[in-house]
Amino acid sequence: MQRVHFIAIGEVPMQNLAITIHKKNNFQVTGSDTEILEPSLGRLKEHKLLPDEMGWFPDKIHKGLQAVILGMYVTEDNPELIRARELGLKIYSFPEFIFQQTRSKTRIVVGGNHGKATTTAMILFVLKKLRIDADYMVGSHIEGFENMMKLSYESRIAVFEGDESMTSIIDSRPQFHLYKPHIAVLTGLNWNRSDVFPTFEEYVEQFQKFTELMEVQGRLVYFDGDDNLSKIAQQLRRDIVPFPYNTPKHEVREGVIYLITKYGDIALKVLGEPNLQNMDAARLACRQIGVTDERFYSVISEFE
């Protein structure tokens, strides 16, 4: 039995992870927080993971724990964190633990300032329609998926929405640096994180580093309408293969967008060129795991 304790279990990503591994065999989950709001409170209560009382309790931290998972907003003076350090326990950040749970799987990570949530949702939608089992982690609820995260023993693929926020108080790396993808998707850069990265140059540098952390013989799908991403693609390691994308050929007829493909014209339920670009990114990502364009097009018309 693996015993895992969550410091700040009420944070949305933390409660999703806690519920997810609680469902796996051979895991025992505990957690603490000073305040837990809905919907996290109700979901933790439903799965019998809600702490008996609010607060930090160092006595919950003991040598019998295999892992302590640290929330993003936990501070250095947190008494449970201090205790975990004193005992020399293994302390994971949220993304670090996810990586450990999926390190034997083919990891697809979608990053970028805009479009990454939609692109991730499109990839997962196609895989689900084609009955291809996949673990996943997304930043917001996707229709048709019960939870915002899934980690299993069976699936061989994991799809993550990569965020550039700081990992934790003891790890200043951007979260998406820890996922080390086999297949990376970069949708476009638009600096709006001056709270984390003081300059645009520093912001772009994080995406350059992200590609350097990819697994050997990785595949990079990137939007070539972004000059900064095009520059990054030109500086890749020699073993990484780039796949540029842009707006696919299409027509608008009576307010409906039709993709023009060699398999015929496909009516879509999405609107706007950005969504068409996201769709092409999803197509190229799915192709890397064996989904042919024909199979992709056969189901993507249903995506709303």
FENGISUL-V983455 format. One record per pair of residues at least 6 apart in sequence whose C-alpha atoms are under 7 Angstrom apart, sorted by the first residue. I is the first residue (numbers start at 0). J is the second residue. D is the distance in Angstrom with one decimal. If there is no record, write none. Layout:
BEGIN
{{I,J,D} {I,J,D}}
END
This chain:
BEGIN
{{0,25,4.7} {0,26,5.6} {0,27,6.8} {1,25,6.0} {1,26,4.8} {1,27,6.0} {1,65,5.9} {2,26,6.0} {2,27,4.8} {2,28,6.1} {2,64,4.9} {2,65,5.5} {2,66,6.8} {3,27,6.2} {3,28,5.1} {3,29,6.4} {3,64,5.8} {3,65,6.0} {3,66,4.9} {3,67,5.8} {4,28,5.9} {4,29,4.8} {4,30,5.2} {4,66,6.5} {4,67,4.9} {4,68,6.2} {5,29,6.3} {5,30,4.4} {5,31,6.4} {5,67,6.0} {5,68,4.8} {5,69,6.3} {6,30,5.9} {6,31,5.4} {6,32,6.6} {6,68,6.1} {6,69,5.2} {6,70,5.9} {7,31,5.6} {7,32,4.6} {7,69,6.9} {7,70,5.2} {7,73,6.9} {8,14,5.3} {8,30,5.4} {8,31,5.8} {8,32,6.0} {9,32,6.2} {9,35,4.9} {9,39,6.1} {10,70,6.9} {11,39,6.4} {13,70,6.6} {13,93,6.9} {14,39,6.5} {14,43,6.9} {15,147,6.6} {15,148,6.2} {16,148,6.8} {17,28,6.8} {18,46,6.9} {19,148,6.7} {19,149,6.0} {19,150,6.3} {20,26,6.6} {20,150,6.9} {21,27,6.5} {21,28,6.0} {23,151,6.9} {29,48,6.6} {30,50,6.3} {31,50,6.0} {31,53,6.9} {31,54,6.5} {31,55,6.1} {32,53,5.7} {32,54,5.4} {32,55,6.4} {33,53,4.8} {33,54,4.3} {33,55,6.8} {34,53,6.3} {40,49,6.9} {43,49,4.9} {55,78,6.6} {55,79,6.3} {56,79,6.3} {57,78,5.9} {57,79,4.6} {57,82,6.0} {60,79,6.5} {60,82,6.6} {60,83,6.1} {62,86,6.7} {65,89,6.9} {66,88,6.7} {66,89,5.2} {66,90,6.0} {66,91,7.0} {67,89,6.3} {67,90,4.8} {67,91,6.1} {68,90,5.9} {68,91,4.8} {68,92,5.6} {68,93,6.3} {69,90,6.9} {69,91,6.1} {69,92,5.1} {69,93,6.5} {70,92,6.7} {70,93,6.6} {70,167,6.6} {71,166,6.0} {71,167,4.4} {71,168,6.8} {72,167,6.7} {73,168,6.6} {74,168,6.2} {75,168,6.6} {92,166,6.4} {92,167,6.3} {94,174,6.0} {94,177,6.4} {95,177,6.0} {98,177,6.9} {98,178,5.5} {101,157,6.9} {104,155,4.8} {104,156,5.3} {104,157,6.4} {105,155,6.2} {105,156,4.8} {105,157,6.1} {105,181,6.1} {106,156,6.0} {106,157,4.8} {106,158,5.9} {106,180,5.0} {106,181,5.4} {106,182,6.4} {107,157,6.1} {107,158,4.7} {107,159,6.2} {107,180,5.6} {107,181,6.3} {107,182,4.7} {107,183,5.7} {108,158,5.9} {108,159,4.8} {108,160,5.9} {108,161,5.8} {108,180,5.8} {108,182,6.5} {108,183,5.0} {108,184,6.2} {109,115,5.7} {109,119,6.3} {109,159,6.3} {109,160,5.0} {109,161,5.4} {109,183,5.9} {109,184,4.6} {109,185,6.1} {110,160,6.5} {110,161,4.8} {110,162,6.6} {110,184,6.0} {110,185,4.9} {110,186,6.5} {111,185,5.2} {111,186,5.0} {111,187,5.1} {111,188,5.6} {112,187,5.9} {112,188,5.1} {112,189,5.6} {113,186,6.6} {113,187,6.3} {114,186,6.1} {114,277,6.4} {115,160,6.6} {115,186,6.3} {116,160,6.5} {117,277,6.8} {118,277,5.0} {118,278,6.5} {118,280,6.9} {118,281,5.7} {119,160,6.1} {120,141,6.7} {121,278,6.8} {121,281,6.2} {122,281,5.3} {122,285,6.7} {125,295,6.6} {125,298,6.4} {125,299,6.4} {128,298,6.7} {132,154,5.4} {133,154,5.3} {133,155,6.7} {133,156,4.9} {133,157,5.4} {133,158,7.0} {134,149,4.9} {134,150,5.1} {134,151,6.5} {134,154,6.4} {134,156,6.1} {134,157,4.4} {134,158,6.2} {135,148,5.3} {135,149,5.2} {135,150,6.9} {135,157,5.3} {135,158,4.6} {135,159,5.5} {136,147,5.9} {136,148,4.4} {136,149,6.6} {136,158,6.5} {136,159,4.8} {136,160,6.2} {137,147,5.4} {137,148,6.5} {137,159,6.1} {137,160,5.1} {138,147,6.9} {138,160,6.7} {139,147,6.5} {140,147,5.7} {161,174,7.0} {161,175,4.7} {162,174,5.7} {162,175,5.4} {163,173,4.6} {163,174,5.5} {163,175,5.8} {164,173,5.2} {164,174,5.9} {165,171,5.3} {165,172,5.7} {165,173,4.6} {165,174,5.9} {166,172,5.8} {166,173,5.6} {166,174,4.9} {176,209,5.4} {176,212,6.9} {179,212,5.5} {179,213,4.8} {179,214,6.0} {180,213,5.1} {180,214,5.9} {181,213,6.0} {181,214,5.2} {181,217,4.7} {181,218,6.4} {182,217,5.7} {182,218,4.8} {182,219,6.0} {182,284,6.9} {183,218,6.3} {183,219,4.9} {183,220,6.1} {184,219,6.0} {184,220,4.6} {184,221,5.7} {185,220,6.4} {185,221,4.8} {185,222,6.6} {186,221,6.0} {186,222,5.4} {187,222,6.2} {187,225,6.0} {187,228,7.0} {190,199,6.0} {190,202,6.9} {196,202,5.5} {207,231,5.9} {215,238,6.5} {216,238,4.8} {216,239,5.0} {217,238,7.0} {217,239,4.8} {217,240,6.4} {218,239,5.6} {218,240,4.9} {218,241,6.0} {219,239,7.0} {219,240,6.2} {219,241,4.7} {219,242,5.9} {220,241,6.0} {220,242,4.6} {220,243,5.8} {220,280,6.5} {220,283,6.8} {220,284,6.7} {221,228,6.8} {221,242,6.3} {221,243,5.0} {221,244,6.2} {222,228,6.9} {222,243,5.8} {222,244,5.1} {222,245,5.8} {223,229,5.5} {223,243,5.5} {223,244,6.0} {223,245,6.3} {224,245,6.5} {232,241,6.5} {244,279,6.5} {244,280,6.3} {245,276,5.5} {246,272,6.4} {246,275,6.0} {246,276,4.8} {247,275,6.6} {247,276,6.9} {247,279,6.7} {248,258,6.2} {248,259,5.5} {249,256,6.7} {249,257,5.4} {249,258,4.4} {249,259,5.1} {250,256,5.8} {250,257,5.2} {250,258,6.7} {251,257,6.1} {255,266,6.7} {255,267,6.8} {256,266,6.0} {256,267,5.6} {256,270,6.9} {257,264,5.8} {257,265,5.1} {257,266,4.4} {257,267,6.0} {258,264,5.5} {258,265,5.0} {258,266,6.6} {259,265,6.7} {262,293,6.9} {265,300,6.7} {266,300,6.2} {267,300,4.8} {268,300,6.5} {268,301,6.7} {268,302,6.3} {268,303,5.2} {269,303,5.7} {282,292,6.8} {282,295,6.5} {286,292,6.9}}
END
